[in-house]
Amino acid sequence: MIRTVSIVPSILTDNKQDYRAQVEKINVFTRRVQIDVTDGKFAPTQTLDVTNVWWPKNWQADLHLMVTNPSEHLDTVLKLNPSLCILHAEASEDLLPTFQALKEAGIKVGVALMPSTFPGNVKQYIDEADHVLIFAGQLGMQGSPADLMQMEKIALVRNMKPEVEIGWDGGANMSNVRALAHADLDVINVGSVISLADNPAEVFQELVNEIDKNGVVL
């Protein structure tokens, strides 16, 4: 059975004006958005600090923190109150206390897995997560090619926790989005394909239409 798959645009920028412009563009055609934040340590690039991000009240915001020490940002995240907060399994601290604090505040928790991370090695995080993000691009960069070998992790995660929401982040585009949608994912995050488009709403709809197709023969 093919699962219902959501195309979720992502925002990644170090510029306040560009951030606002992206929010205004995306707000026209969807309400679920992933907001990427890096600290310049965990990832080689730095975005706007988490204290500078915001979103419309009617959004379902997934806050993806590519940071070394997530607990240092906990107070800010609690004030922002995203629907979901995704932390990296490879962070420099135990994520479980931060997961607990987020859950107590009614915020769903997610764990992101870098390409080198085997799901079985971070079972303690997957067991507690509402969302597992298969990361298949380059940290802090949009437009990098997808490492499609990471699709092998989807079945491993699904076997560990059948009900968990599984997302994909990295290199999704018109050439691979249908294959990804048929690989037992729930969410496909899309960055530059939408953010750099002349007509983001049109490209978003084209991606949605593509994942709704069945089989090879159209």
C-alpha positions in Angstrom: 0.0 0.0 0.0 1.3 3.4 -1.0 1.3 5.8 2.0 0.1 9.4 1.8 3.2 11.5 1.2 3.6 15.2 1.9 5.8 17.5 0.0 7.2 20.0 2.5 9.2 23.0 1.4 12.2 24.0 3.5 13.7 27.3 4.3 17.5 27.8 4.8 19.0 31.2 4.7 21.3 33.6 6.6 19.5 36.7 5.5 16.4 38.2 7.3 15.0 39.8 4.2 15.4 36.6 2.2 13.8 34.6 5.0 10.7 36.9 5.0 10.5 36.7 1.2 10.5 32.9 1.3 7.9 32.8 4.0 5.6 35.0 2.0 6.1 32.9 -1.2 5.5 29.6 0.6 2.5 30.8 2.5 0.6 31.1 -0.8 0.4 27.3 -1.4 1.1 25.3 1.8 1.0 25.3 5.5 3.6 22.7 6.5 7.2 23.9 6.2 10.6 22.8 7.4 12.8 25.6 8.8 16.5 24.7 8.8 18.8 26.2 11.4 22.6 25.7 11.6 25.1 27.0 14.1 28.2 27.1 12.0 29.7 24.3 14.1 27.7 21.2 13.4 27.3 22.3 9.8 30.0 24.2 7.8 27.6 27.1 7.1 25.6 29.3 9.4 22.0 30.3 8.9 19.9 32.8 10.8 20.1 32.0 14.5 17.1 30.2 15.9 16.2 33.4 17.8 15.6 35.1 14.5 13.2 32.6 12.9 9.5 32.9 12.9 6.5 31.7 11.0 2.8 32.5 10.4 0.5 31.2 13.2 -1.4 29.0 10.7 1.7 27.0 9.8 2.7 23.5 10.9 6.3 24.3 11.4 9.0 21.6 11.5 12.1 23.1 13.1 15.2 21.3 12.0 18.2 22.1 14.3 21.6 21.3 12.8 23.4 22.2 15.9 26.1 20.8 18.2 24.3 21.3 21.5 20.5 21.4 21.1 19.9 21.9 24.8 21.4 25.3 24.6 18.6 26.3 22.3 15.8 24.7 24.3 14.3 27.8 25.9 14.0 29.5 22.5 12.5 26.5 20.9 9.9 26.2 23.6 8.9 29.9 23.0 8.7 29.3 19.3 6.5 26.3 19.9 6.9 24.4 16.6 4.8 21.5 15.7 7.9 19.3 15.4 11.5 19.8 16.5 14.1 17.7 14.7 17.5 17.1 16.3 20.5 15.3 14.9 21.5 11.9 16.4 25.1 13.0 15.9 24.9 16.0 18.2 27.5 16.2 21.0 25.1 15.5 23.8 22.4 13.0 24.9 19.2 14.0 23.2 16.8 12.2 25.5 16.5 15.0 28.1 15.8 17.6 25.4 13.2 15.2 23.8 11.5 14.9 27.2 11.3 18.6 27.7 9.9 19.2 24.2 7.3 16.4 24.7 6.2 17.9 28.0 5.5 21.1 26.2 3.4 19.4 23.6 6.1 19.6 20.8 6.7 16.5 18.7 10.3 15.3 18.5 12.3 14.1 15.5 15.7 12.6 15.1 17.8 13.2 11.9 20.2 10.6 10.7 23.3 11.6 8.7 24.4 9.3 5.9 27.0 7.6 8.0 24.6 6.8 10.9 23.1 3.3 11.0 19.6 3.4 12.5 20.3 0.5 14.8 23.0 2.4 16.5 20.6 5.2 17.6 17.6 3.0 18.5 17.2 4.9 21.8 16.3 8.0 19.9 14.1 6.3 17.3 12.2 4.7 20.1 11.3 8.1 21.5 10.8 9.9 18.2 7.6 10.9 16.4 9.6 11.6 13.2 12.8 10.2 11.8 14.5 12.3 9.1 16.7 10.4 6.6 19.3 13.0 5.7 20.7 12.5 2.2 22.3 15.8 1.2 25.0 18.1 2.5 24.5 19.9 5.9 23.6 23.5 5.6 23.3 23.5 1.8 20.4 23.4 -0.5 20.8 22.0 -4.1 23.1 19.2 -3.2 22.5 15.9 -5.1 20.5 13.1 -3.3 22.4 10.1 -2.0 19.7 7.6 -3.0 21.5 4.8 -1.2 20.1 6.3 2.0 16.7 4.9 0.9 17.9 1.6 2.4 17.4 3.1 5.8 13.7 3.6 5.3 12.8 -0.1 5.7 15.2 -0.4 8.7 13.5 2.4 10.5 10.0 1.2 9.6 10.8 -2.2 11.0 12.0 -0.7 14.2 9.0 1.6 14.7 6.2 1.0 12.2 4.1 4.0 13.2 6.8 6.6 13.1 6.7 9.4 10.5 9.7 9.1 8.2 11.0 12.1 6.3 13.6 12.6 3.5 15.9 15.6 3.3 18.4 16.1 0.5 18.3 16.4 -3.3 14.6 15.7 -3.9 13.5 16.9 -7.4 11.3 16.1 -10.3 13.6 13.3 -11.4 13.5 11.3 -8.2 10.5 12.5 -6.2 8.2 9.7 -7.4 10.7 7.0 -6.5 11.0 8.5 -3.1 7.3 8.7 -2.6 6.9 5.0 -3.4 9.7 4.1 -0.9 7.5 4.1 2.2 8.2 7.7 3.2 5.7 10.1 4.8 7.4 13.4 4.1 9.7 14.6 1.4 11.4 18.0 2.1 12.2 20.1 -0.9 14.6 23.0 -0.8 16.1 24.8 -3.8 13.8 23.2 -6.4 11.0 25.3 -4.8 12.9 28.3 -3.3 14.8 29.1 -6.5 11.9 28.6 -8.9 10.3 31.5 -10.8 6.9 30.2 -9.8 7.3 28.2 -6.5 3.6 27.5 -6.3 3.6 25.9 -9.7 6.7 23.8 -9.0 5.2 22.7 -5.7 2.0 21.5 -7.5 4.1 19.7 -10.2 5.9 17.8 -7.4 2.6 16.9 -5.8 1.2 15.7 -9.1 4.3 13.6 -9.8 4.1 11.7 -6.5 0.5 10.9 -7.2 1.4 9.0 -10.4 1.5 5.2 -10.2 3.9 2.9 -12.0 6.3 3.5 -14.9 3.7 3.9 -17.7 1.8 7.1 -17.3 
